[in-house]
């Protein structure tokens, strides 16, 4: 059978022999798939998305690929002093998907600091972002928030690009390793 690659499929880094657990960028949810449209679990969602894209303003489309981050972060609503912790699930140069146990409203502006390792030390980057979408966590108590980055400094943008390109390299290495394993089998 001819393989039809899905542009929404992202390797979650947890693909194991026979499980095929990936990440679907269509709705930012885990999916049991290997990126082949012939076996898509979400055909109606995919069709709805394609229909929307035909009539949608191109400025609203996502142009940046998203990469798994799974990094600790701290955030605070602009104009407040209290900070809270969360997890940056994935991201791009345009936005982030985060998890938090705190309930916030769509439209809120946040100052976010993401912590990540660089060698044997910790580094961080800071962005200002707006909450564009909220969903209750499916697998854990809390909320997932989609954020649009509205302001990032030049130095932090460079760090973000480096962080994302490092994730891209990890994903490519993981895919190559899986291809080698399947070729040996």
N, C-alpha and C positions, 0 to 999 in steps of 0.2 A: 504494500500500500504506500502511496506517495505521502511523504511527510509535509504538512503545511505549517510552517513556523508561525507562532503567535507573537506579535509585537508587544503584547502586554506581559509576557512571561518574564519573570526575574528569578534567577536561581537564589534560593534562600540560604544556601550554604549548608543546608541539612538534607540534601538529596542523598539518599542511601539506596543501595541496590534494591530495586523492585518497589521502593516507596514512591519515588517521583514527587516529593513534596516541594513545590515551588511557591512563588509569590506572584499574585496576579495584580498588575498595575492598573487593571481596569477598575477595580473597586478597592484596592489596597487591602486585600484579605488573603490569607493563606489559601492555597488551592492544591488539590492533589492532581498534579499534571506534570508533564515534561515539556511543555511548550508546543505541543502539537494540536492545532485547531481541530483536527479530526476527532479528538477525544476531549473537547472542551466541556467543562462542567457547567458553564454559564452561557449557553448559546443565546438565550433571550436577552441577557444583559449586554452581550457583545453586539447583537443586532440593534438594540435600543441605542447603544453608544454610536454605532455607525450611522444610524438615522439622524441622531442629534448633530453629529459632525457635519453632515451634508448641509444643514441649515444654520449652523452655528457661526458666530463671529470668530474669525481665525485668531483674534487677540486673546480669546478665552481658552484656546487649546494649550495643552501642556507640551512644551517643546523640549524640555530637559528630561533626560533619563533620571530615574530615581534609583538610589542605591541604599541597601540595608546599612544601618548605622549601629543600632542597639548600643547607644552610648548614654551615660548619665548626664543629666542637665539640671540647671536651676533656672527658674523663671519667676518673674514678678510682673504684675499688671503695672503699666505705666502710671505714674502718679501715686504709687503706694510704696511702702518701705518693706513690707513682708515678702520674703522669697519662699518658694516651694520647690520641691524636687520632682523630677520626672524622668522619663526615658525618651530619647530621640530614637524613634523606630526606623525611619528612613528619611532620605532627603535628596534635594537637588539644589541648584543655584537659585531656583525660584521659590522653594518652599520646603516645609518639613511636615512629617507626621509624628506626633508625640503622644505619649501615654501619661496620664496623670490621674490621681485619685481625687483631685479637687475639681468641683464643678465650676465651669466658666461659661460665659455667653458668647455666641457668635458675634463677631465684630470687635471684641476686646483686643486691645493692643498690648503686646507683651515684650519685655526685654528678656532675651534668652541667652544663657551662657551654656555652651556645650563643652564638656570635658573629654579629652581624648589623649591617648598615650603617644608620645614622640620619643622613641628610643626607650630610655629608662626613666624619663621624666613625664610629667603631665603638662599638657598645654590646654588652652581653651580658646574659643572664639565666641564673639558676641554679635547678635543680630537683634533687630527690632522686627516683630512680625505681627500680623493680624490673623485672628482665628476666622477661618472661612467655613468650617464645617465641624460638627461634633457628633460623635456616636458613642453609645455606651459600649464599654469593653465586652467582647463576646466571651473571652476565655478567663478574664480576671475582673475583679471589681474595680471600676474606675471608668475613665473616658479616653477615647482617642480623639485628638484634635488635628485637623488639617490646617496648616498655617501658610500664609503667603508672606514671604520676606519682603518688607517694605524699605528697610534701611540696613546697610552693612558697610562698615568701614573698608577701605582699600586693603589694609593688612589682614583683616578678618576674612575678606573675600578670597584673598590668596590662600589663607589657611583652609577655608572651606573647599576651594578647588583642589588643593592638595589632598585633603581628606577624602573627597569623592573620587579623585583619580586613583588613590590607593585602594579604595573599595572596588573600583573597576578592575584594577590589576588582580585583586584577590578573586573576583568573580570569574575573570578569564582563566586564571590558573586553576580554579576549581573545575571549570567546564573542561579544560584540556585534560585534567587528571581523570575526570569521569569518562571522557572519550577514550583515553588509554585503557582504563579498566574494562570498558565494554568491548574494545577491540581484542583484549586478551582473553575475554570469556568465550 
